[in-house]
Amino acid sequence: MSWTSFYNRVIALGKERHKAVWIKPNLELLPLPIQRYDEPFFPLSKAIVQATQSSVGLYVFDMASYLATGAAGIVALERAIAYTKDKAITILHGPFTGESYTVLADDISFTVDALTVTRQSDLNFYIENMPHAAFLWNDDISDGEGGIFDETSMSLHQSNSDTIDIPVLSSIDLLTDLSDSFMNSMKQYVSN
């Protein structure tokens, strides 16, 4: 997949789904219905996706947050990405430095559509060596194509095309919001 293909895939989501949720589980902020699980990060991630999938087209998974519970957290991350893969675009947030992280996005690993990286040179490498897209973390693209990602927004830049700006909602904000849709989704998940 080229950067143009990735960009077009985001456009195909439709403007109503040009939103992203940054899933970064936190043991101290788990909703009560999720706390009953031995390893709560997958049930939490699944509930977030179920509650938001009709209006969200991109999910950013925070690797460090999942690592908080060790190997069980990485298994939860792998399962959460697999659950989300057919419903939306998936992005793994490290952010990563260097050009050797494509293996994290491959089919034998997390199978994500994009990674976040820390340097312009890394972004250029991933854009030129697809199949995985990349977003530059907390920085600006000096020229050309690629994506930018920070805590509140992401933008996709394509040569000779419009920039796509996408708001990012943190899962922590989502949990403290306690919207009816999210709570109903969690209740349904817990009762199954």
Secondary structure, DSSP 8 states (H G I E B T S, - for coil): --HHHHHHHHHHT-GGG--EEEE---GGG--GGGTTSSS-HHHHHHHHHHHHTTT--EEEEEHHHHHTTTHHHHHHHHHHHHHHTTTSEEEEEEEE-SS--HHHHSTTTT--SEEEESSHHHHHHHHHS-SSEEEEETS---SSSEEEE-SSEEEEE-TTS--EEEEEEEHHHHHHHT-HHHHHHHHHHHH-
